[in-house]
Structures are given as structure tokens and as C-alpha cells.
């Protein structure tokens, strides 16, 4: 036990919590852990701690026995977050997360926005417009980019705005890959107005009928996500060091996911659009180019 200001630091609990985060990420989330391994050890561990917080909270919503049960767990999760930030917690994981938050001077607001998104998942499973979906990604995706920027010491609102573009685009790419899986969970993220414009209804998704109208709809959504990636890309060149590489991985990974959907002729109902091994190697190679001062197209 040691003292830092008014906070008692329990290194043993922190070490236990860090080990828990590492094991969870490395055992279940291969793509994230592979990408994180190229980062310096402490940054990697901080990201593991943050990701574990997000992943477990998301699981509360996805695996809820009931809305009340999940709501209660998320409420307690938020209380533990606040306790962790103040150093008043005995749980090993939250000791590790609190150490990251205090040492890196991270804001709690983005974490709390993420919890709002998970609460929204419990009661909302359709989105009428792109504006409404954007309001959701403001809670579910954009806070992650804010946290990552703060982790590297960036707190510029202009950078946050660019980050929001990339994070929203990443979330959209993930949704368009997982249309069938999300439907099985009772959720449709494709805006209903877009479905109506293309003559697609829920029965099309339920029947896995990747007809011409459906594929045109998905192409429209893929093109929209690409536009958002392009609007946020300058963020990569306005940061330095390892963060430039990390953001390059996010950007290139998301763009490759969209290309995988295109490669399957936009049939995300019957074909997997997950990245192949070659795709992942290409993402890593292209991301490494961002470490050099010149821009790449």
C-alpha cells in the first residue's frame, strides 16, 4: 500500500485487476488484442482496462435476464466507476481502471455516455432516421475516441470532432457487417427511412432475402460510412507517435470492413464480411505508413 495525495494505492489489487483485463481481452477479443500488442506496455494495459469496462457493461445489456436486472447492473457499474476515479474501491478490476483514470487524467463523462448507450439498448431497437442513429452513436461509439485521445494527452475539441466522424463510421461499418446477427438479437440499426426509400422491409431481413433492393440499400449505407471515414481522416495526421499508428489501425480496419461487404456484393445476410488474414495484414501494413510524415491516399 502506498499513498498518492489523499488516495491509498493498493498495487496488489491493481496488478490483479490488470491481469484480469489482459486475460479477458486476449482470450475473447483477438482483433483488439493483436492490434494492442504493438503499443507500449503501459498504454496497452490502459487500453485493456478501458476496453474491459466497456465490454462487460455492453454484456449486461446484451445478456440481460430482464431490463430491470440489466439496469441495476449498469447503475452499480456507474457507481463503481465513480468510486474507482476517487480511489475508494476494493474490487481489483476497478482498482486497475481507477489507476488508469487518475494517472492519465481521463474525464468520466465519456464513460458515462457509454453507459447511457447500453441503457438505451435495453429499450430501443429501431432507428427512424440517420439523425436518430447518429444520436445513438454519439453515446455508443464517439466516447471511445474521446477516451483514446485523452489517454494520449489530447483534449482539443477540433480533434474530438474528427474522432467522432471516425468512431461513428466504425460503428456503422460494424452494424452493416452484422445486420443478420443484430436482427436475431431483435435489433435493426439500418434507419427505417432508408429501408423505405429502397423498398426494403423487416421481412426481407428475416427471410435473408438479399435481393436487388436490399443490396442497393446496403451499398447506400456503406457509401455513407465511407464518407464519414473520409471526413475524419485528417485526425490521423494531427496526432503523433503511437497514437497515429493506433488511429491508422482503426481507420484502415473500418475501411477494409466496408470493402469486405462490397466484395460480397453487399449481401450481409448470407455471407460473412469479417476480415480475412490477408485483409488484416494489409490493414497493418497500410497503418504503418501513417507513421511517416507524408499522407497516404
C-alpha positions as CSV (number, residue, x, y, z in Angstrom):
1,X,0.0,0.0,0.0
2,X,1.3,3.5,-0.8
3,X,-0.2,7.0,-0.7
4,X,-0.6,9.3,-3.7
5,X,-2.0,12.6,-2.4
6,X,-5.1,11.7,-0.4
7,X,-5.6,8.3,-2.2
8,X,-4.3,5.0,-1.0
9,X,-2.8,2.9,-3.8
10,X,-3.1,-0.8,-3.5
11,X,-0.6,-2.2,-6.0
12,X,-1.6,-5.8,-5.4
13,X,-5.2,-5.1,-6.3
14,X,-4.2,-3.1,-9.3
15,X,-2.0,-5.9,-10.5
16,X,-4.8,-8.4,-10.0
17,X,-7.2,-6.2,-12.0
18,X,-4.7,-5.6,-14.8
19,X,-4.2,-9.4,-15.1
20,X,-8.0,-9.8,-15.3
21,X,-8.3,-7.3,-18.1
22,X,-5.4,-8.8,-20.1
23,X,-6.9,-12.3,-19.8
24,X,-10.4,-11.2,-20.8
25,X,-9.2,-9.2,-23.9
26,X,-6.6,-11.8,-25.0
27,X,-8.9,-14.7,-24.6
28,X,-12.0,-13.3,-26.3
29,X,-11.2,-10.3,-28.5
30,X,-8.5,-11.4,-30.8
31,X,-8.5,-8.5,-33.2
32,X,-8.3,-5.9,-30.5
33,X,-5.5,-7.7,-28.6
34,X,-3.5,-8.2,-31.7
35,X,-3.7,-4.5,-32.6
36,X,-2.9,-3.5,-29.0
37,X,0.3,-5.7,-28.8
38,X,2.2,-3.2,-31.0
39,X,1.7,-0.4,-28.4
40,X,4.0,0.3,-25.4
41,X,3.2,-1.9,-22.4
42,X,1.5,0.8,-20.2
43,X,-0.6,2.2,-23.0
44,X,-1.6,-1.4,-23.9
45,X,-2.6,-2.1,-20.3
46,X,-4.6,1.1,-20.0
47,X,-6.5,0.2,-23.2
48,X,-7.2,-3.3,-21.8
49,X,-8.6,-1.7,-18.7
50,X,-10.8,0.7,-20.7
51,X,-11.9,-2.0,-23.1
52,X,-12.8,-4.4,-20.3
53,X,-15.0,-1.7,-18.7
54,X,-16.9,-1.2,-22.0
55,X,-17.1,-4.8,-22.9
56,X,-18.5,-6.0,-19.6
57,X,-21.1,-3.2,-19.5
58,X,-22.2,-4.0,-23.0
59,X,-22.6,-7.6,-22.0
60,X,-25.0,-6.5,-19.3
61,X,-27.3,-5.2,-22.0
62,X,-26.8,-8.0,-24.5
63,X,-27.2,-10.8,-22.0
64,X,-29.8,-9.3,-19.7
65,X,-32.2,-11.6,-17.9
66,X,-34.6,-8.6,-17.7
67,X,-34.5,-4.9,-18.3
68,X,-34.6,-4.3,-14.6
69,X,-31.7,-6.7,-13.9
70,X,-29.5,-5.1,-16.6
71,X,-30.5,-1.6,-15.5
72,X,-29.5,-2.4,-11.9
73,X,-26.1,-3.8,-13.1
74,X,-25.4,-0.8,-15.2
75,X,-26.3,1.5,-12.3
76,X,-23.9,-0.3,-10.0
77,X,-21.2,-0.2,-12.8
78,X,-21.5,3.5,-12.8
79,X,-21.2,3.8,-9.1
80,X,-18.1,1.6,-9.2
81,X,-16.7,3.8,-11.9
82,X,-17.1,6.9,-9.8
83,X,-15.6,5.1,-6.8
84,X,-12.7,3.9,-8.9
85,X,-11.9,7.5,-10.0
86,X,-11.9,8.7,-6.4
87,X,-9.8,5.7,-5.2
88,X,-12.5,4.4,-2.9
89,X,-13.0,0.8,-4.2
90,X,-11.8,-2.6,-3.3
91,X,-12.6,-4.5,-6.5
92,X,-9.3,-5.5,-8.3
93,X,-10.6,-4.5,-11.8
94,X,-11.9,-1.1,-10.7
95,X,-8.6,-0.5,-8.9
96,X,-6.8,-1.1,-12.2
97,X,-9.3,1.1,-14.1
98,X,-9.2,3.8,-11.4
99,X,-5.4,3.8,-11.6
100,X,-5.6,4.4,-15.4
101,X,-8.2,7.2,-15.0
102,X,-6.3,9.1,-12.3
103,X,-2.8,8.6,-13.8
104,X,-4.0,9.7,-17.3
105,X,-6.4,12.4,-16.0
106,X,-9.3,10.9,-18.0
107,X,-12.8,12.5,-17.9
108,X,-15.6,10.4,-16.6
109,X,-18.2,11.9,-19.0
110,X,-17.3,9.7,-22.0
111,X,-17.5,6.6,-19.8
112,X,-20.9,7.7,-18.6
113,X,-22.1,8.3,-22.1
114,X,-21.2,4.7,-23.0
115,X,-23.3,3.5,-20.1
116,X,-26.2,5.7,-21.5
117,X,-25.9,3.8,-24.8
118,X,-26.1,0.4,-23.1
119,X,-29.2,1.6,-21.2
120,X,-30.7,2.7,-24.5
121,X,-30.0,-0.7,-26.0
122,X,-32.4,-2.2,-23.4
123,X,-35.4,-0.2,-24.5
124,X,-34.7,0.9,-28.1
125,X,-34.1,-1.4,-31.1
126,X,-35.2,0.6,-34.2
127,X,-34.0,3.9,-35.6
128,X,-36.2,6.1,-37.8
129,X,-33.5,8.3,-39.4
130,X,-29.8,8.7,-39.8
131,X,-30.0,11.7,-37.4
132,X,-31.5,9.4,-34.8
133,X,-28.9,6.8,-35.4
134,X,-26.2,9.5,-35.1
135,X,-27.6,10.4,-31.7
136,X,-27.1,6.8,-30.7
137,X,-23.5,6.6,-31.9
138,X,-22.8,9.9,-30.0
139,X,-23.3,7.7,-27.0
140,X,-22.2,4.3,-28.1
141,X,-19.1,5.0,-30.3
142,X,-17.8,8.5,-30.1
143,X,-16.9,8.4,-26.4
144,X,-14.3,5.7,-27.1
145,X,-12.4,8.0,-29.4
146,X,-12.5,10.8,-26.8
147,X,-11.1,8.5,-24.2
148,X,-8.3,7.3,-26.5
149,X,-7.4,10.9,-27.4
150,X,-7.3,11.8,-23.7
151,X,-5.2,8.8,-23.0
152,X,-2.5,10.3,-25.2
153,X,-3.0,13.8,-23.7
154,X,-5.1,15.4,-26.4
155,X,-8.1,17.4,-25.3
156,X,-8.7,19.6,-28.3
157,X,-12.4,20.0,-29.3
158,X,-11.4,20.0,-33.0
159,X,-9.7,16.7,-32.7
160,X,-12.7,15.3,-30.8
161,X,-15.0,16.3,-33.7
162,X,-12.8,14.5,-36.2
163,X,-12.6,11.5,-33.9
164,X,-16.4,11.4,-33.7
165,X,-16.5,11.0,-37.5
166,X,-14.2,8.0,-37.4
167,X,-15.9,6.4,-34.4
168,X,-19.3,6.8,-35.9
169,X,-18.1,5.3,-39.2
170,X,-16.5,2.4,-37.4
171,X,-19.8,1.7,-35.5
172,X,-21.7,1.9,-38.8
173,X,-19.3,-0.5,-40.5
174,X,-19.8,-2.9,-37.6
175,X,-23.6,-2.6,-37.9
176,X,-23.6,-3.2,-41.6
177,X,-21.4,-6.3,-41.2
178,X,-23.8,-7.7,-38.5
179,X,-27.3,-7.0,-39.9
180,X,-28.4,-10.6,-39.7
181,X,-26.9,-11.1,-36.2
182,X,-28.4,-7.9,-34.9
183,X,-31.8,-8.9,-36.2
184,X,-31.5,-12.2,-34.3
185,X,-31.0,-10.1,-31.2
186,X,-34.1,-8.1,-32.0
187,X,-32.3,-5.0,-33.3
188,X,-32.2,-3.2,-36.7
189,X,-29.8,-0.3,-37.0
190,X,-30.5,0.5,-40.6
191,X,-32.6,3.7,-40.5
192,X,-36.2,2.9,-41.3
193,X,-36.4,5.8,-43.7
194,X,-33.6,4.4,-45.7
195,X,-35.3,1.0,-45.8
196,X,-38.5,2.5,-47.0
197,X,-36.7,4.6,-49.7
198,X,-35.2,1.4,-51.1
199,X,-38.3,-0.7,-50.8
200,X,-37.0,-3.0,-48.1
201,X,-38.9,-4.1,-45.0
202,X,-38.1,-6.3,-42.0
203,X,-39.4,-9.4,-43.7
204,X,-36.6,-9.1,-46.2
205,X,-34.1,-9.3,-43.4
206,X,-35.9,-12.0,-41.5
207,X,-36.0,-14.1,-44.7
208,X,-32.4,-13.3,-45.6
209,X,-33.6,-12.2,-49.0
210,X,-30.6,-10.3,-50.3
211,X,-32.5,-9.0,-53.3
212,X,-31.5,-6.1,-55.6
213,X,-33.3,-3.6,-53.4
214,X,-31.6,-4.8,-50.2
215,X,-28.1,-4.8,-51.8
216,X,-28.7,-1.3,-53.0
217,X,-29.7,-0.3,-49.5
218,X,-26.5,-1.7,-48.0
219,X,-24.4,-0.1,-50.7
220,X,-26.0,3.2,-49.7
221,X,-25.1,2.7,-46.1
222,X,-21.6,1.6,-46.9
223,X,-21.0,4.7,-49.1
224,X,-22.3,6.9,-46.2
225,X,-19.9,5.3,-43.8
226,X,-17.0,5.8,-46.2
227,X,-17.9,9.5,-46.5
228,X,-17.7,9.7,-42.7
229,X,-14.3,8.0,-42.6
230,X,-13.0,10.5,-45.2
231,X,-14.3,13.4,-43.2
232,X,-12.5,12.3,-40.1
233,X,-9.2,11.0,-41.7
234,X,-7.3,14.2,-41.1
235,X,-7.3,13.3,-37.4
236,X,-4.5,10.7,-38.1
237,X,-2.2,13.5,-39.3
238,X,-2.9,15.8,-36.5
239,X,-1.5,13.5,-33.8
240,X,1.9,12.0,-33.3
241,X,3.7,8.8,-32.3
242,X,1.9,5.6,-31.4
243,X,-1.5,7.3,-31.5
244,X,-1.1,7.9,-35.2
245,X,-0.5,4.2,-35.7
246,X,-3.4,3.2,-33.5
247,X,-5.8,5.6,-35.3
248,X,-4.5,4.3,-38.6
249,X,-5.4,0.7,-37.5
250,X,-8.9,1.8,-36.6
251,X,-9.3,3.8,-39.9
252,X,-7.9,1.1,-42.2
253,X,-9.7,-1.7,-40.3
254,X,-13.0,0.0,-40.8
255,X,-12.4,0.8,-44.4
256,X,-11.4,-2.8,-45.0
257,X,-14.6,-4.0,-43.4
258,X,-16.6,-1.9,-45.8
259,X,-14.6,-3.3,-48.7
260,X,-15.3,-6.8,-47.5
261,X,-19.1,-6.0,-47.6
262,X,-18.6,-4.7,-51.1
263,X,-16.7,-7.8,-52.1
264,X,-19.7,-9.9,-51.1
265,X,-21.9,-7.8,-53.4
266,X,-23.5,-6.2,-50.3
267,X,-25.1,-9.5,-49.2
268,X,-24.6,-9.2,-45.5
269,X,-27.5,-11.6,-44.8
270,X,-25.9,-14.8,-46.2
271,X,-22.2,-14.0,-46.3
272,X,-19.6,-13.2,-43.6
273,X,-17.9,-9.9,-44.2
274,X,-15.3,-10.4,-41.5
275,X,-11.7,-9.6,-42.4
276,X,-9.6,-12.4,-43.8
277,X,-6.0,-13.0,-42.7
278,X,-4.7,-11.2,-45.8
279,X,-7.0,-8.3,-45.1
280,X,-5.6,-8.0,-41.6
281,X,-2.0,-8.0,-42.8
282,X,-2.9,-5.3,-45.4
283,X,-4.5,-3.2,-42.6
284,X,-1.3,-3.5,-40.5
285,X,0.9,-2.6,-43.5
286,X,-1.2,0.4,-44.5
287,X,-1.5,1.6,-40.9
288,X,2.3,1.5,-40.5
289,X,2.6,4.0,-43.4
290,X,0.9,6.6,-41.2
291,X,4.0,6.7,-39.0
292,X,5.8,8.6,-41.8
293,X,5.2,12.3,-42.3
294,X,3.7,12.1,-45.7
295,X,0.0,11.5,-46.2
296,X,-1.2,8.4,-47.9
297,X,-4.3,8.3,-50.1
